Amino acid sequence: MNTALTAEEKCRLRKWIADGNDPADNPWLMSGVDGRPLDFITAWRDMLSLEAEHMVGL
């Protein structure tokens, strides 16, 4: 899936890179089914999705 970055995603990605991190990695140690680390944006979007699922019904 190749979608445009939101302003917030761009900001967070820039900070992640400015802090010396690789955009192909993520701080949550999330990986795909192949065992490779998810890139920062994919992991960020997954984290938001998981958070939304968790908040349902609270």
C-alpha distance matrix in Angstrom:
0.0 3.8 6.3 9.9 11.8 14.6 18.1 18.4 15.3 16.7 20.1 19.2 17.4 20.4 22.8 21.1 21.5 25.0 26.1 25.7 22.5 19.7 16.3 15.0 17.0 17.4 20.7 20.2 20.2 17.1 15.9 13.6 15.4 16.4 18.2 16.6 16.1 12.7 12.3 13.9 11.2 9.2 12.8 13.9 11.6 12.6 16.2 16.2 15.2 17.9 20.3 19.9 20.6 23.5 25.0 25.2 28.9 30.3
3.8 0.0 3.8 6.9 9.2 12.4 15.7 16.6 13.6 14.3 17.9 17.6 15.5 18.1 20.9 19.7 19.7 22.9 24.5 24.2 21.3 18.6 15.0 14.4 16.8 17.5 20.9 21.0 21.2 18.6 17.8 16.0 18.2 18.8 20.3 18.1 17.1 13.8 12.3 13.4 10.5 9.8 13.6 14.2 12.3 14.2 17.3 17.1 16.8 19.8 21.7 21.4 22.6 25.4 26.5 27.0 30.8 31.9
6.3 3.8 0.0 3.8 6.5 9.2 12.7 13.9 11.4 12.3 15.9 16.0 14.6 17.1 19.8 19.2 19.6 22.5 24.2 24.4 21.8 19.6 15.8 16.0 18.1 18.1 21.1 21.3 22.2 19.7 19.5 18.1 20.6 21.6 22.8 20.6 19.1 15.5 13.6 13.8 10.3 10.3 13.9 13.4 11.2 13.9 16.6 15.6 15.6 18.9 20.3 19.7 21.4 24.2 24.8 25.3 29.0 30.0
9.9 6.9 3.8 0.0 3.8 6.5 9.6 11.5 9.5 9.6 13.3 14.2 12.9 14.9 17.8 17.8 18.1 20.5 22.7 23.2 21.0 19.2 15.4 16.5 18.6 18.5 21.2 21.9 23.2 21.2 21.5 20.7 23.5 24.3 25.1 22.6 20.6 17.1 14.6 14.0 10.5 11.8 15.1 13.8 12.2 15.5 17.5 16.2 17.0 20.4 21.1 20.6 22.9 25.4 25.6 26.4 30.1 30.7
11.8 9.2 6.5 3.8 0.0 3.8 6.5 8.0 5.7 6.1 9.6 10.4 9.6 11.6 14.3 14.5 15.2 17.4 19.4 20.3 18.3 17.0 13.3 15.0 16.6 16.1 18.4 19.4 21.0 19.5 20.3 20.1 23.3 24.3 24.4 21.8 19.3 15.9 13.1 11.6 8.3 10.6 13.2 11.2 10.4 14.0 15.4 14.1 15.7 18.8 19.1 19.0 21.6 23.7 23.8 25.1 28.8 29.0
14.6 12.4 9.2 6.5 3.8 0.0 3.8 5.4 5.1 6.2 8.6 9.9 10.4 12.2 14.3 15.2 16.4 18.1 20.0 21.5 19.8 19.1 15.6 17.7 18.7 17.5 19.2 20.1 22.3 20.9 22.3 22.4 25.6 26.8 26.8 24.4 21.6 18.2 15.6 13.4 10.2 12.6 14.4 11.7 10.8 14.6 15.2 13.2 15.1 18.3 17.9 17.6 20.6 22.5 22.1 23.5 27.0 26.9
18.1 15.7 12.7 9.6 6.5 3.8 0.0 3.8 5.5 5.1 6.2 8.7 9.9 10.6 12.5 14.2 15.5 16.4 18.4 20.4 19.3 19.2 16.2 18.9 19.7 18.4 19.6 21.0 23.5 22.6 24.3 24.9 28.3 29.4 29.0 26.4 23.4 20.2 17.4 14.7 12.1 15.1 16.4 13.3 13.3 17.1 17.0 15.1 17.6 20.5 19.5 19.5 22.8 24.3 23.5 25.3 28.6 28.2
18.4 16.6 13.9 11.5 8.0 5.4 3.8 0.0 3.8 5.4 5.1 6.1 8.5 9.9 10.7 12.2 14.3 15.2 16.6 18.9 17.6 17.9 15.1 17.8 17.9 16.0 16.7 17.9 20.7 20.0 22.2 23.2 26.7 28.0 27.2 24.8 21.5 18.5 16.0 12.8 10.6 13.6 14.1 10.7 11.3 14.8 14.0 12.2 15.3 17.7 16.4 16.9 20.3 21.3 20.6 22.8 26.1 25.3
15.3 13.6 11.4 9.5 5.7 5.1 5.5 3.8 0.0 3.8 5.4 5.1 5.9 8.4 9.9 10.3 12.1 13.9 15.3 16.9 15.1 14.9 11.7 14.2 14.6 13.0 14.4 15.7 18.0 17.2 19.0 19.8 23.3 24.5 23.8 21.3 18.1 15.0 12.3 9.3 7.0 10.2 11.1 8.1 8.9 12.5 12.4 11.3 14.1 16.5 16.0 16.8 19.7 21.0 21.0 23.1 26.6 26.1
16.7 14.3 12.3 9.6 6.1 6.2 5.1 5.4 3.8 0.0 3.8 5.5 5.1 6.0 8.6 9.8 10.5 12.0 14.2 15.6 14.4 14.2 11.2 14.2 15.2 14.4 16.0 17.9 19.9 19.5 21.0 21.9 25.5 26.1 25.4 22.5 19.4 16.6 13.4 10.7 8.9 12.5 13.7 11.2 12.3 15.8 15.9 15.1 17.8 20.2 19.8 20.6 23.5 24.7 24.7 26.9 30.3 29.7
20.1 17.9 15.9 13.3 9.6 8.6 6.2 5.1 5.4 3.8 0.0 3.8 5.5 5.2 6.3 8.6 10.1 10.4 12.3 14.6 14.0 14.8 12.5 15.9 16.2 14.8 15.5 17.7 20.2 20.3 22.4 23.8 27.5 28.2 27.0 24.2 20.8 18.3 15.3 12.0 11.0 14.7 15.0 12.1 13.9 17.2 16.3 15.6 18.8 20.7 19.7 20.9 24.1 24.7 24.5 27.0 30.2 29.2
19.2 17.6 16.0 14.2 10.4 9.9 8.7 6.1 5.1 5.5 3.8 0.0 3.8 5.5 5.1 6.1 8.7 9.8 10.6 12.9 11.6 12.6 10.5 13.7 13.2 11.4 11.8 14.0 16.5 16.8 19.1 20.9 24.6 25.4 24.0 21.3 17.8 15.5 12.7 9.1 8.9 12.4 12.0 9.2 11.6 14.5 13.3 13.2 16.5 18.0 17.1 18.8 21.7 22.2 22.3 25.0 28.3 27.2
17.4 15.5 14.6 12.9 9.6 10.4 9.9 8.5 5.9 5.1 5.5 3.8 0.0 3.8 5.4 5.0 6.2 8.5 9.9 11.1 9.4 9.6 7.1 10.4 10.8 10.0 11.4 13.9 15.7 15.9 17.6 19.2 22.9 23.2 22.0 19.0 15.6 13.4 10.2 7.0 7.2 11.0 11.2 9.4 11.9 14.6 14.2 14.7 17.5 19.1 19.0 20.7 23.3 24.0 24.6 27.1 30.5 29.7
20.4 18.1 17.1 14.9 11.6 12.2 10.6 9.9 8.4 6.0 5.2 5.5 3.8 0.0 3.8 5.4 5.2 6.0 8.5 10.0 9.7 10.4 8.9 12.6 13.2 12.9 13.9 16.9 18.6 19.2 20.9 22.6 26.4 26.4 25.0 21.8 18.6 16.7 13.3 10.5 10.9 14.7 14.9 13.1 15.6 18.4 17.8 18.1 21.1 22.7 22.3 24.0 26.7 27.3 27.6 30.3 33.6 32.6
22.8 20.9 19.8 17.8 14.3 14.3 12.5 10.7 9.9 8.6 6.3 5.1 5.4 3.8 0.0 3.8 5.4 4.9 6.1 8.8 8.9 10.9 10.2 13.9 13.4 12.3 12.3 15.4 17.5 18.7 21.0 23.2 26.9 27.1 25.3 22.4 18.8 17.4 14.4 11.2 12.3 15.8 15.2 13.2 16.2 18.6 17.3 17.8 21.1 22.2 21.3 23.4 26.2 26.3 26.6 29.6 32.7 31.3
21.1 19.7 19.2 17.8 14.5 15.2 14.2 12.2 10.3 9.8 8.6 6.1 5.0 5.4 3.8 0.0 3.8 5.6 5.3 6.9 5.7 7.6 7.3 10.6 9.7 8.7 8.9 12.3 14.0 15.4 17.5 19.9 23.6 23.7 21.7 18.7 15.2 14.1 11.3 8.3 10.4 13.5 12.5 11.3 14.7 16.5 15.4 16.7 19.8 20.5 20.2 22.6 24.9 25.0 25.8 28.8 32.0 30.7
21.5 19.7 19.6 18.1 15.2 16.4 15.5 14.3 12.1 10.5 10.1 8.7 6.2 5.2 5.4 3.8 0.0 3.8 5.3 5.2 4.8 6.1 6.4 10.0 10.1 10.6 11.6 15.1 16.0 17.3 18.8 20.9 24.7 24.1 22.4 19.1 15.9 15.0 11.8 9.7 11.8 15.0 14.7 14.0 17.0 19.0 18.5 19.7 22.6 23.5 23.5 25.8 28.1 28.4 29.3 32.1 35.4 34.3
25.0 22.9 22.5 20.5 17.4 18.1 16.4 15.2 13.9 12.0 10.4 9.8 8.5 6.0 4.9 5.6 3.8 0.0 3.8 5.3 7.1 9.4 10.2 13.8 13.6 13.7 13.9 17.5 18.8 20.5 22.3 24.6 28.3 27.8 25.9 22.6 19.4 18.7 15.6 13.2 15.0 18.4 17.9 16.7 19.8 22.0 21.0 22.0 25.1 26.0 25.5 27.8 30.4 30.4 31.0 34.0 37.2 35.8
26.1 24.5 24.2 22.7 19.4 20.0 18.4 16.6 15.3 14.2 12.3 10.6 9.9 8.5 6.1 5.3 5.3 3.8 0.0 3.8 5.8 9.2 10.8 13.9 12.7 12.3 11.6 15.4 16.6 18.9 21.0 23.7 27.4 27.0 24.6 21.7 18.3 18.1 15.6 13.0 15.6 18.6 17.3 16.3 19.9 21.4 20.0 21.5 24.7 25.0 24.5 27.2 29.5 29.1 29.9 33.1 36.1 34.5
25.7 24.2 24.4 23.2 20.3 21.5 20.4 18.9 16.9 15.6 14.6 12.9 11.1 10.0 8.8 6.9 5.2 5.3 3.8 0.0 3.8 6.9 9.5 12.1 11.3 12.0 12.0 15.8 16.1 18.5 20.0 22.6 26.2 25.3 22.9 19.8 16.8 17.1 14.6 13.0 15.9 18.6 17.6 17.4 20.8 22.1 21.2 23.1 25.9 26.2 26.2 28.9 31.0 30.8 32.0 35.0 38.1 36.7
22.5 21.3 21.8 21.0 18.3 19.8 19.3 17.6 15.1 14.4 14.0 11.6 9.4 9.7 8.9 5.7 4.8 7.1 5.8 3.8 0.0 3.8 6.5 8.7 7.5 8.3 9.0 12.6 12.8 14.9 16.2 18.9 22.4 21.6 19.3 16.2 13.1 13.3 11.0 9.6 12.8 15.1 14.1 14.3 17.7 18.8 18.1 20.2 22.9 23.1 23.5 26.2 28.0 28.0 29.4 32.3 35.5 34.4
19.7 18.6 19.6 19.2 17.0 19.1 19.2 17.9 14.9 14.2 14.8 12.6 9.6 10.4 10.9 7.6 6.1 9.4 9.2 6.9 3.8 0.0 3.8 5.3 5.5 7.9 10.0 13.1 12.5 13.9 14.5 16.6 20.1 19.0 17.1 13.7 10.9 11.1 8.5 8.2 11.4 13.3 12.9 13.9 16.8 17.8 18.0 20.1 22.3 22.8 23.7 26.2 27.7 28.2 29.9 32.4 35.8 35.0
16.3 15.0 15.8 15.4 13.3 15.6 16.2 15.1 11.7 11.2 12.5 10.5 7.1 8.9 10.2 7.3 6.4 10.2 10.8 9.5 6.5 3.8 0.0 3.8 5.4 7.3 10.2 12.8 12.7 13.1 13.7 15.2 18.8 18.2 16.9 13.4 10.5 9.4 6.0 5.5 7.9 10.2 10.6 11.3 13.8 15.2 15.8 17.6 19.6 20.6 21.6 23.7 25.4 26.2 27.7 30.1 33.6 33.1
15.0 14.4 16.0 16.5 15.0 17.7 18.9 17.8 14.2 14.2 15.9 13.7 10.4 12.6 13.9 10.6 10.0 13.8 13.9 12.1 8.7 5.3 3.8 0.0 3.8 7.0 10.6 12.4 11.3 11.3 10.9 12.2 15.6 14.6 13.4 9.8 7.4 6.8 4.1 6.1 8.7 9.5 9.9 11.9 14.0 14.7 15.8 18.1 19.5 20.3 21.9 24.0 25.1 26.1 28.1 30.1 33.6 33.4
17.0 16.8 18.1 18.6 16.6 18.7 19.7 17.9 14.6 15.2 16.2 13.2 10.8 13.2 13.4 9.7 10.1 13.6 12.7 11.3 7.5 5.5 5.4 3.8 0.0 3.8 7.1 9.0 7.8 8.6 9.0 11.4 15.0 14.3 12.3 9.1 5.8 6.0 4.7 5.5 9.1 9.6 8.6 10.7 13.4 13.5 13.9 16.7 18.3 18.4 19.9 22.4 23.5 24.0 26.1 28.4 31.8 31.3
17.4 17.5 18.1 18.5 16.1 17.5 18.4 16.0 13.0 14.4 14.8 11.4 10.0 12.9 12.3 8.7 10.6 13.7 12.3 12.0 8.3 7.9 7.3 7.0 3.8 0.0 3.8 5.6 5.9 6.8 8.9 11.7 15.3 15.6 13.3 10.9 7.1 6.5 5.9 4.6 8.2 8.8 6.5 8.0 11.3 11.2 10.8 13.7 15.6 15.4 16.5 19.3 20.5 20.7 22.7 25.2 28.5 27.8
20.7 20.9 21.1 21.2 18.4 19.2 19.6 16.7 14.4 16.0 15.5 11.8 11.4 13.9 12.3 8.9 11.6 13.9 11.6 12.0 9.0 10.0 10.2 10.6 7.1 3.8 0.0 3.8 5.6 7.9 10.9 14.1 17.6 18.1 15.3 13.5 9.8 9.8 9.7 7.7 10.9 11.7 8.6 9.2 12.8 12.5 10.9 13.9 16.2 15.4 15.8 19.1 20.3 19.8 21.7 24.7 27.6 26.5
20.2 21.0 21.3 21.9 19.4 20.1 21.0 17.9 15.7 17.9 17.7 14.0 13.9 16.9 15.4 12.3 15.1 17.5 15.4 15.8 12.6 13.1 12.8 12.4 9.0 5.6 3.8 0.0 3.8 5.3 9.0 12.3 15.3 16.5 13.8 12.8 9.4 9.3 10.5 9.1 11.6 11.2 7.6 8.8 11.8 10.4 8.7 12.2 13.9 12.5 13.4 16.8 17.4 16.8 19.1 21.9 24.8 23.9
20.2 21.2 22.2 23.2 21.0 22.3 23.5 20.7 18.0 19.9 20.2 16.5 15.7 18.6 17.5 14.0 16.0 18.8 16.6 16.1 12.8 12.5 12.7 11.3 7.8 5.9 5.6 3.8 0.0 3.8 6.5 10.2 13.0 13.6 10.5 9.7 6.7 8.0 9.9 9.9 12.8 11.9 8.7 11.2 13.8 12.0 11.3 15.0 16.2 14.7 16.3 19.5 19.7 19.3 22.0 24.5 27.4 26.7
17.1 18.6 19.7 21.2 19.5 20.9 22.6 20.0 17.2 19.5 20.3 16.8 15.9 19.2 18.7 15.4 17.3 20.5 18.9 18.5 14.9 13.9 13.1 11.3 8.6 6.8 7.9 5.3 3.8 0.0 3.8 7.0 10.0 11.3 8.9 8.5 5.8 5.9 8.7 9.3 11.3 9.4 6.5 9.6 11.4 9.1 9.4 13.0 13.5 12.2 14.5 17.3 17.2 17.4 20.3 22.3 25.4 25.2
15.9 17.8 19.5 21.5 20.3 22.3 24.3 22.2 19.0 21.0 22.4 19.1 17.6 20.9 21.0 17.5 18.8 22.3 21.0 20.0 16.2 14.5 13.7 10.9 9.0 8.9 10.9 9.0 6.5 3.8 0.0 3.8 6.8 7.6 5.4 5.2 4.0 4.9 8.6 10.6 12.4 9.9 8.2 12.0 13.1 10.8 12.1 15.5 15.3 14.5 17.3 19.6 19.2 19.9 22.9 24.5 27.7 27.9
13.6 16.0 18.1 20.7 20.1 22.4 24.9 23.2 19.8 21.9 23.8 20.9 19.2 22.6 23.2 19.9 20.9 24.6 23.7 22.6 18.9 16.6 15.2 12.2 11.4 11.7 14.1 12.3 10.2 7.0 3.8 0.0 3.8 5.3 5.3 5.6 6.3 5.9 9.5 12.2 13.1 9.8 9.4 13.2 13.3 11.0 13.3 16.3 15.3 15.0 18.2 20.0 19.2 20.5 23.6 24.7 27.9 28.6
15.4 18.2 20.6 23.5 23.3 25.6 28.3 26.7 23.3 25.5 27.5 24.6 22.9 26.4 26.9 23.6 24.7 28.3 27.4 26.2 22.4 20.1 18.8 15.6 15.0 15.3 17.6 15.3 13.0 10.0 6.8 3.8 0.0 3.8 5.4 7.6 9.5 9.7 13.2 16.0 16.6 13.2 12.9 16.6 16.3 13.6 16.1 18.9 17.4 16.8 20.3 21.8 20.4 21.8 25.1 25.8 28.8 29.8
16.4 18.8 21.6 24.3 24.3 26.8 29.4 28.0 24.5 26.1 28.2 25.4 23.2 26.4 27.1 23.7 24.1 27.8 27.0 25.3 21.6 19.0 18.2 14.6 14.3 15.6 18.1 16.5 13.6 11.3 7.6 5.3 3.8 0.0 3.8 5.6 8.8 9.9 13.1 16.4 17.5 14.5 14.5 18.3 18.4 16.2 18.6 21.5 20.4 20.0 23.3 25.0 23.9 25.2 28.5 29.3 32.4 33.3
18.2 20.3 22.8 25.1 24.4 26.8 29.0 27.2 23.8 25.4 27.0 24.0 22.0 25.0 25.3 21.7 22.4 25.9 24.6 22.9 19.3 17.1 16.9 13.4 12.3 13.3 15.3 13.8 10.5 8.9 5.4 5.3 5.4 3.8 0.0 3.8 6.5 8.9 12.2 15.1 16.9 14.3 13.4 17.2 18.0 15.7 17.4 20.7 20.1 19.2 22.2 24.4 23.5 24.3 27.6 28.9 31.8 32.3
16.6 18.1 20.6 22.6 21.8 24.4 26.4 24.8 21.3 22.5 24.2 21.3 19.0 21.8 22.4 18.7 19.1 22.6 21.7 19.8 16.2 13.7 13.4 9.8 9.1 10.9 13.5 12.8 9.7 8.5 5.2 5.6 7.6 5.6 3.8 0.0 3.8 6.4 9.2 12.3 14.4 12.3 11.8 15.5 16.6 15.0 16.7 20.0 19.8 19.4 22.2 24.4 24.1 25.0 28.0 29.5 32.7 33.0
16.1 17.1 19.1 20.6 19.3 21.6 23.4 21.5 18.1 19.4 20.8 17.8 15.6 18.6 18.8 15.2 15.9 19.4 18.3 16.8 13.1 10.9 10.5 7.4 5.8 7.1 9.8 9.4 6.7 5.8 4.0 6.3 9.5 8.8 6.5 3.8 0.0 3.8 6.4 8.9 11.5 9.9 8.8 12.3 14.0 12.7 13.9 17.1 17.6 17.2 19.6 22.0 22.1 22.8 25.6 27.4 30.7 30.7
12.7 13.8 15.5 17.1 15.9 18.2 20.2 18.5 15.0 16.6 18.3 15.5 13.4 16.7 17.4 14.1 15.0 18.7 18.1 17.1 13.3 11.1 9.4 6.8 6.0 6.5 9.8 9.3 8.0 5.9 4.9 5.9 9.7 9.9 8.9 6.4 3.8 0.0 3.8 6.4 8.1 6.1 5.7 9.3 10.5 9.6 11.4 14.2 14.6 14.9 17.3 19.3 19.7 20.8 23.3 25.0 28.5 28.6
12.3 12.3 13.6 14.6 13.1 15.6 17.4 16.0 12.3 13.4 15.3 12.7 10.2 13.3 14.4 11.3 11.8 15.6 15.6 14.6 11.0 8.5 6.0 4.1 4.7 5.9 9.7 10.5 9.9 8.7 8.6 9.5 13.2 13.1 12.2 9.2 6.4 3.8 0.0 3.8 5.7 5.5 6.1 8.5 10.2 10.7 12.2 14.4 15.5 16.4 18.2 20.1 21.2 22.4 24.4 26.3 29.8 29.8
13.9 13.4 13.8 14.0 11.6 13.4 14.7 12.8 9.3 10.7 12.0 9.1 7.0 10.5 11.2 8.3 9.7 13.2 13.0 13.0 9.6 8.2 5.5 6.1 5.5 4.6 7.7 9.1 9.9 9.3 10.6 12.2 16.0 16.4 15.1 12.3 8.9 6.4 3.8 0.0 3.8 5.6 5.2 6.0 8.6 9.9 10.4 12.3 14.2 15.2 16.3 18.3 19.9 20.8 22.4 24.7 28.2 27.8
11.2 10.5 10.3 10.5 8.3 10.2 12.1 10.6 7.0 8.9 11.0 8.9 7.2 10.9 12.3 10.4 11.8 15.0 15.6 15.9 12.8 11.4 7.9 8.7 9.1 8.2 10.9 11.6 12.8 11.3 12.4 13.1 16.6 17.5 16.9 14.4 11.5 8.1 5.7 3.8 0.0 3.8 5.4 4.9 6.1 8.5 9.7 10.6 12.3 14.1 15.2 16.6 18.4 19.9 21.1 23.0 26.6 26.6
9.2 9.8 10.3 11.8 10.6 12.6 15.1 13.6 10.2 12.5 14.7 12.4 11.0 14.7 15.8 13.5 15.0 18.4 18.6 18.6 15.1 13.3 10.2 9.5 9.6 8.8 11.7 11.2 11.9 9.4 9.9 9.8 13.2 14.5 14.3 12.3 9.9 6.1 5.5 5.6 3.8 0.0 3.8 5.5 5.2 6.2 8.6 10.0 10.6 12.3 14.2 15.4 16.6 18.3 20.1 21.6 25.3 25.6
12.8 13.6 13.9 15.1 13.2 14.4 16.4 14.1 11.1 13.7 15.0 12.0 11.2 14.9 15.2 12.5 14.7 17.9 17.3 17.6 14.1 12.9 10.6 9.9 8.6 6.5 8.6 7.6 8.7 6.5 8.2 9.4 12.9 14.5 13.4 11.8 8.8 5.7 6.1 5.2 5.4 3.8 0.0 3.8 5.4 5.0 6.1 8.7 9.7 10.3 12.1 14.2 15.2 16.2 18.3 20.2 23.7 23.7
13.9 14.2 13.4 13.8 11.2 11.7 13.3 10.7 8.1 11.2 12.1 9.2 9.4 13.1 13.2 11.3 14.0 16.7 16.3 17.4 14.3 13.9 11.3 11.9 10.7 8.0 9.2 8.8 11.2 9.6 12.0 13.2 16.6 18.3 17.2 15.5 12.3 9.3 8.5 6.0 4.9 5.5 3.8 0.0 3.8 5.4 5.1 6.3 8.7 9.9 10.5 12.4 14.3 15.3 16.6 18.8 22.3 22.0
11.6 12.3 11.2 12.2 10.4 10.8 13.3 11.3 8.9 12.3 13.9 11.6 11.9 15.6 16.2 14.7 17.0 19.8 19.9 20.8 17.7 16.8 13.8 14.0 13.4 11.3 12.8 11.8 13.8 11.4 13.1 13.3 16.3 18.4 18.0 16.6 14.0 10.5 10.2 8.6 6.1 5.2 5.4 3.8 0.0 3.8 5.4 5.1 6.2 8.7 9.8 10.6 12.4 14.3 15.4 17.0 20.7 20.9
12.6 14.2 13.9 15.5 14.0 14.6 17.1 14.8 12.5 15.8 17.2 14.5 14.6 18.4 18.6 16.5 19.0 22.0 21.4 22.1 18.8 17.8 15.2 14.7 13.5 11.2 12.5 10.4 12.0 9.1 10.8 11.0 13.6 16.2 15.7 15.0 12.7 9.6 10.7 9.9 8.5 6.2 5.0 5.4 3.8 0.0 3.8 5.4 5.0 6.1 8.5 9.8 10.5 12.2 14.3 15.7 19.3 19.7
16.2 17.3 16.6 17.5 15.4 15.2 17.0 14.0 12.4 15.9 16.3 13.3 14.2 17.8 17.3 15.4 18.5 21.0 20.0 21.2 18.1 18.0 15.8 15.8 13.9 10.8 10.9 8.7 11.3 9.4 12.1 13.3 16.1 18.6 17.4 16.7 13.9 11.4 12.2 10.4 9.7 8.6 6.1 5.1 5.4 3.8 0.0 3.8 5.4 5.1 6.1 8.6 9.9 10.4 12.3 14.5 17.9 17.6
16.2 17.1 15.6 16.2 14.1 13.2 15.1 12.2 11.3 15.1 15.6 13.2 14.7 18.1 17.8 16.7 19.7 22.0 21.5 23.1 20.2 20.1 17.6 18.1 16.7 13.7 13.9 12.2 15.0 13.0 15.5 16.3 18.9 21.5 20.7 20.0 17.1 14.2 14.4 12.3 10.6 10.0 8.7 6.3 5.1 5.4 3.8 0.0 3.8 5.5 5.0 6.2 8.7 9.8 10.5 12.6 16.2 16.0
15.2 16.8 15.6 17.0 15.7 15.1 17.6 15.3 14.1 17.8 18.8 16.5 17.5 21.1 21.1 19.8 22.6 25.1 24.7 25.9 22.9 22.3 19.6 19.5 18.3 15.6 16.2 13.9 16.2 13.5 15.3 15.3 17.4 20.4 20.1 19.8 17.6 14.6 15.5 14.2 12.3 10.6 9.7 8.7 6.2 5.0 5.4 3.8 0.0 3.8 5.4 5.1 6.3 8.6 10.0 11.0 14.7 15.4
17.9 19.8 18.9 20.4 18.8 18.3 20.5 17.7 16.5 20.2 20.7 18.0 19.1 22.7 22.2 20.5 23.5 26.0 25.0 26.2 23.1 22.8 20.6 20.3 18.4 15.4 15.4 12.5 14.7 12.2 14.5 15.0 16.8 20.0 19.2 19.4 17.2 14.9 16.4 15.2 14.1 12.3 10.3 9.9 8.7 6.1 5.1 5.5 3.8 0.0 3.8 5.4 5.1 6.2 8.7 10.2 13.6 13.9
20.3 21.7 20.3 21.1 19.1 17.9 19.5 16.4 16.0 19.8 19.7 17.1 19.0 22.3 21.3 20.2 23.5 25.5 24.5 26.2 23.5 23.7 21.6 21.9 19.9 16.5 15.8 13.4 16.3 14.5 17.3 18.2 20.3 23.3 22.2 22.2 19.6 17.3 18.2 16.3 15.2 14.2 12.1 10.5 9.8 8.5 6.1 5.0 5.4 3.8 0.0 3.8 5.4 5.1 6.2 8.9 12.1 11.6
19.9 21.4 19.7 20.6 19.0 17.6 19.5 16.9 16.8 20.6 20.9 18.8 20.7 24.0 23.4 22.6 25.8 27.8 27.2 28.9 26.2 26.2 23.7 24.0 22.4 19.3 19.1 16.8 19.5 17.3 19.6 20.0 21.8 25.0 24.4 24.4 22.0 19.3 20.1 18.3 16.6 15.4 14.2 12.4 10.6 9.8 8.6 6.2 5.1 5.4 3.8 0.0 3.8 5.4 5.2 6.5 10.1 10.5
20.6 22.6 21.4 22.9 21.6 20.6 22.8 20.3 19.7 23.5 24.1 21.7 23.3 26.7 26.2 24.9 28.1 30.4 29.5 31.0 28.0 27.7 25.4 25.1 23.5 20.5 20.3 17.4 19.7 17.2 19.2 19.2 20.4 23.9 23.5 24.1 22.1 19.7 21.2 19.9 18.4 16.6 15.2 14.3 12.4 10.5 9.9 8.7 6.3 5.1 5.4 3.8 0.0 3.8 5.5 5.5 8.9 10.2
23.5 25.4 24.2 25.4 23.7 22.5 24.3 21.3 21.0 24.7 24.7 22.2 24.0 27.3 26.3 25.0 28.4 30.4 29.1 30.8 28.0 28.2 26.2 26.1 24.0 20.7 19.8 16.8 19.3 17.4 19.9 20.5 21.8 25.2 24.3 25.0 22.8 20.8 22.4 20.8 19.9 18.3 16.2 15.3 14.3 12.2 10.4 9.8 8.6 6.2 5.1 5.4 3.8 0.0 3.8 5.6 8.1 8.1
25.0 26.5 24.8 25.6 23.8 22.1 23.5 20.6 21.0 24.7 24.5 22.3 24.6 27.6 26.6 25.8 29.3 31.0 29.9 32.0 29.4 29.9 27.7 28.1 26.1 22.7 21.7 19.1 22.0 20.3 22.9 23.6 25.1 28.5 27.6 28.0 25.6 23.3 24.4 22.4 21.1 20.1 18.3 16.6 15.4 14.3 12.3 10.5 10.0 8.7 6.2 5.2 5.5 3.8 0.0 3.8 6.2 5.5
25.2 27.0 25.3 26.4 25.1 23.5 25.3 22.8 23.1 26.9 27.0 25.0 27.1 30.3 29.6 28.8 32.1 34.0 33.1 35.0 32.3 32.4 30.1 30.1 28.4 25.2 24.7 21.9 24.5 22.3 24.5 24.7 25.8 29.3 28.9 29.5 27.4 25.0 26.3 24.7 23.0 21.6 20.2 18.8 17.0 15.7 14.5 12.6 11.0 10.2 8.9 6.5 5.5 5.6 3.8 0.0 3.8 5.6
28.9 30.8 29.0 30.1 28.8 27.0 28.6 26.1 26.6 30.3 30.2 28.3 30.5 33.6 32.7 32.0 35.4 37.2 36.1 38.1 35.5 35.8 33.6 33.6 31.8 28.5 27.6 24.8 27.4 25.4 27.7 27.9 28.8 32.4 31.8 32.7 30.7 28.5 29.8 28.2 26.6 25.3 23.7 22.3 20.7 19.3 17.9 16.2 14.7 13.6 12.1 10.1 8.9 8.1 6.2 3.8 0.0 3.8
30.3 31.9 30.0 30.7 29.0 26.9 28.2 25.3 26.1 29.7 29.2 27.2 29.7 32.6 31.3 30.7 34.3 35.8 34.5 36.7 34.4 35.0 33.1 33.4 31.3 27.8 26.5 23.9 26.7 25.2 27.9 28.6 29.8 33.3 32.3 33.0 30.7 28.6 29.8 27.8 26.6 25.6 23.7 22.0 20.9 19.7 17.6 16.0 15.4 13.9 11.6 10.5 10.2 8.1 5.5 5.6 3.8 0.0
